Amino acid sequence: MAIFLFFVMLCVLVAGLVLLVRGTVKKSKWGINIQAVACPRCHAALPQIRKPTSFKQAMWGGSSCQSCGAELDKWGREIGRG
């Protein structure tokens, strides 16, 4: 039984790692961005340590531009517009 639980935990860990790597390469919400981000509207540099203004930003990353108020994802793309 212990070997089965170990195998299940290992599969979950590998699946999470695959999601993380794939999300980083494809720039999806599952990835990690460690690069500096600038606002696409006003080109202001955003701080590396971000203060989320919504639950969505806290959960998936992203921020709001302090200069123009644009909502951005963690990759620096504008969201919520359209």
Number of C-alpha atoms within 10 A of each C-alpha: 6 7 8 9 10 11 12 12 12 12 12 12 12 12 11 13 12 13 16 16 14 14 16 17 13 10 14 17 18 18 19 17 18 10 10 12 21 17 22 14 13 12 12 14 14 18 13 10 7 14 13 15 12 12 9 12 18 13 10 16 21 26 28 22 22 13 13 12 12 18 20 22 19 23 21 20 15 18 12 8 6 3
